[in-house]
């Protein structure tokens, strides 16, 4: 198993993480020009790099402090930006409130992570946060797929079952987004309390 280490920025996992930034820009352009099939392909490639950089870091290495923070950061740019751009598409089924919940959660957790790690403690993703990311990615794929199918008359009947599934998935994603935020806030409060007690105990 790879061990967390200090390592130069330019390694394979970090390069894979950084590759999601130009992919995100490509995705935003595709959404702006309503190239739904291409947008779906670009997002699929980006999600593959997300899986690959984690697998590479854990099995081959290096597993670094920079990579641990760079990976979720590029995910937030890609996923958060996708929801913002899709909000401008009336047929995407998103509302400003939904996107505010998604973006607000990411800003809150990013801020808490900075505060916690400034105390020397780790504040990595847990299973609930990973579930949230999977659901958010699935919702984006679902929206792009539906928008693409609407341009294909011969496949339009797929929408009769796909749209209700997508709607259910959207609300499950929002519930996971709020739930994971609450869990992280509770975890952050506990870590800050523990850090405060340690500082008091260390004083003469």
Phi, psi and omega in degrees: 000137180293145181253138179299128185216163171277127187210150179305154181300320189275084172227169188301310180301318181291323177295322176295320177297314181295333180296340180288342178291307175296327176295323177297316178299317177299319179297315182297322178295317179299317178295318181299324181261010176057039174268077192292320179297317178292321178299320179297318180293317180296317180294323177298318177297317180298319179293326177295319178296328178296316177293317186294320182293324177293316179298316182297315182296321183284323187262328182248321181093174359276149174262108189242161176295322178297313181296324180298330179265330182290322182300306179293331180296313180291328175299317182294320177298313183294306186286314179298316178297321179298316179294322178296315180292322180290337176300330181281355180260108185305324184281358182284341177080019179258154176238160177303325179297317179299312182292326176297319177299315182296309183290319179299320177299316182294319178296319180297311184290323177298317177297316179296321179299318179297319180294313183294313184288342173291339177273000180092006179258159179266149181218061184278174180288145174246187187296326182291319177296321178292322176298318178302315181295318179298316181293320178298317178296320180295322179295316178298316177300317179298316179297312181297321179296315180296317179297324178290318181297330179293344177266000182241091184306326183288349182242011188296334182293340177298334184292338183297329177252334183288322183295316176297322177297317179297321180296316178297317179298323179299314181288327174296320178297317179296320178296318179293324179297313179292316181298317180291327177296315179299316180298317180293323178296316178299316178298319180295318179298318179297317180293321179292321176297317179296321179295320179296319179293323179295320179294322178294320180292334182278346182286144181289000000 
